[in-house]
Amino acid sequence: MIKGKRAGAVAAGRQTAGIGRRRASGGTQAPAEPVKRPRQQRIPGTEDAKIDALEDAAQDYAAKRDQRMQLTIQESDLKMTLLRLMKENKKETYRRDGVEINIVHEEETVRVRIGKSELIKELFDE
């Protein structure tokens, strides 16, 4: 913390006598460049060698993750459309032929369950 006359001058943005280094020409001294240290040489055997199978698997994973993220965005958009349609039709719950839609008020979203319809149960459960 700076006290006294210097505090007022520093707060006002003025430089006071004795603060900063001066060159012989009267200007402030430029900051010295940082000393460059030599970089550490690579030690043989410390860096992983290229493993094609790992890199291919990582690329495949990233591609599927990106697809999933895109699907999540589309799912969210469709869910909001469904919520809007439920509100427009003044429905809290909708059930028909194995489709069940409920509004979840706490989360302002919908919950959708698709079950087997009676016709499909009859055809495939025989």
Secondary structure, DSSP 8 states (H G I E B T S, - for coil): ---THHHHHHHTT---TT-S-B-TTSSB---------------TTSS----HHHHHHHHHHHHHHHHHHHHHHHHHHHHHHHHHHHHHTT-SEEEETTEEEEEETTTTEEEEEE---HHHHHHH--
